[in-house]
Amino acid sequence: MGESLACYSLAMPCLRWIGPAGRGRLFPIYKSITTLGAAGGNDITLEARGAAPYHAQVVFDGRDFALDEVDPVAEIQVNGKRKRRARLSHNDHVHLGEAELVFSLLEEAEAPGQSPVRGEDVAQAELTGIRKLYQFSERLLVTRDVQNLLEALLDGAIEATGADKGFVVLLRDGRPEVRAARNLRQENIPDAVRQLSDSIVARVVESRRPLIVADAVNEPSFKGSASVMNLRVCSVLCAPLIQGGDLSGLIYLGNDRVAHLFDPRGLDLLSVFAGLASLVLQNALLLETLRSDNAELEKKLKSQRFGEIIGSCPSMLEVFRKVQKVAPTDISVLITGETGTGKELIAREIHQRSSRRDGPFVVINCGAIPENLMESELFGHVRGSFTGAVATRPGKFQVADKGTLFLDEIGELPLALQVKLLRALQERVVTKVGDSKPERVDIRVIAATNRELEEEIRKGAFREDLYYRLNVVNIFLPPIRERADDVLVLARYLLQKYAAEMGSAVRGFTPNALIAVRKYDWPGNVRQLENRIKKALVLCDKTLVGPEDLDLHPDTLQAIAPLDKAKEDFQRRYILEVLERNNGNRTKTARDLGVDPRTIFRYLEKEGGPPPGGGGEED
């Protein structure tokens, strides 16, 4: 009696392999879903010809057993007839490729202890789940591509839990976005959004807790959900992805044919999958974002680059237009703008686009050379012409022959040398210091200054005739605070350039750093931005540069002025600009602006000085 009870305790639904390849092998059916196929991830591995990697599955709905297709191409026969789905009865013969199996509702082991009991089967199932988890963690260590990570996550979770489909949903600006959708055959699911239950997703997003749904269609909290009813949702497991305490997305596993498929062990396993994935996805998604930003930057650079100069705002497009016009000629150009705006880059671009591009481009900084050496630097000297002149040496004019001479900071040139420079420009002839023999030079001159030369002329510090000789065409470079989003493209470009040169691990800016870069005035313009980025690359220990690494603390940003003061400042600047255009004539300025002349007087009194231009009342 005891022996028969022992045998009965081993009796359970089974599939017995009776074909030549696996004759006599016995496979107990103890799960709600039992998968069959040639791939090692199946519950029953079919080592037979014609067996698809994921061929079929036996589904138990609590009452009946059914054989379902997994691979729509793989052949299934039940009792000699081709089937896609069939209810299984005792002693049914099943052919999957060349594998022949018999289904038995109450298969008994030949001897006690030879067939696994249900408790051992459950333990084996848990061990399989742990093995899948380990395999997934191994893939995480070697995979950095986000899409591959997500697909590996779903494939492992589907195999370990018995689901027939899975989705990874990531939150973008608070809105869910399906980033991966896979089925049991490890194929991507098209039109994945329509196969998700909005209600279940919303529940997990709101609670930030894992959720198990045994039979969604009949569960009171979901019976009224349109998505649940339309999709005929049965079993669902859903676990959140948490990164740094924030919800970044969720994993959704489902089976729409079997109710009560999942149990708490499956939910625990999925939660561990989600925890592991969150740790690695955070860095992978960051890397993906940086790659996307770099691709976007490359695209912007192609559309906004003009030689070595970057810009797309209207004022810079006007600069580029002028450069294209003047470059092919030999006309003199004066480049003006604040310090650090890139005047030398513009001069080089003019040279590169000219017929002199094969000749030398020679730069001389008129503010960096002592006055007593400036003439020698410009025109050269002969041996013994002054103390220390141990050899005859050509000046920059001679070196630049057949090329371009760039006179940077021309406003710093002493008056005495301005006369000699004017003569050299007019006659294209120079004479070395200590020599009497003139030399003819063939050069183009481009000058630059951050000074207001008209004001210097009024003060007697710059010659008017030299100014008009240099300023045939004026190119004004706007400061970067007036160049809209150019500053962000410049910042990203400079970071990318110097990070590569320095071998830095820094890959980008934090969102707050970009906001700070955009808001800061940058009085030193591109040069200041460049220096701050270099410093950040040297000192920053993180992969992303923050505002503090750029010394852009809140107190360094320009304070927001009240609207009344902003309007007053604009009106003052505009009135003074028009007054300067009218050479200080207050009556004409008032008439042009359509205001009472007393308004002009009021603004002049606030300035506390004489009117610009030195003019007075109109006669």
Secondary structure, DSSP 4 states (H G I P E B T S, - for coil): -HHHHHHHHT-EEEEEE-SSTTTTEEEE--SSEEEEESSTTSSEE--STT--TT-EEEEE-SS-EEEEESSSSS-EEETTEE-SEEE--TT-EEEETTEEEEEEEEE--SSTTSSPPHHHHHHHHHHHHHHHHHHHHHHHHH---HHHHHHHHHHHHHHHHT-SEEEEEEEETTEEEEEEEEETTS-BPTTGGGGS-HHHHHHHHHH-S-EEES-GGG-TTTTT-HHHHHHT--EEEEEEEEETTEEEEEEEEEESS-TT---HHHHHHHHHHHHHHHHHHHHHHHHHHHHHHHHHHHHHHHHHEETTEE--SHHHHHHHHHHHHHTTS---EEEEESTTS-HHHHHHHHHHTSTTTTS-EEEEETTSS-HHHHHHHHHEE-TTSSTT--S-EE-HHHHTTTSEEEEETGGGS-HHHHHHHHHHHHH-EEE-BT---EEE---EEEEEESS-HHHHHHTTSS-HHHHHHH-SEEEEEPPGGGSTTHHHHHHHHHHHHHHHHHT----EE-HHHHHHHHHS--TTHHHHHHHHHHHHHHH--SSEE-GGGGT--GGGSPPPPPHHHHHHHHHHHHHHHHHHHTTT-HHHHHHHHTS-HHHHHHHHHHHTSPPGGG-----
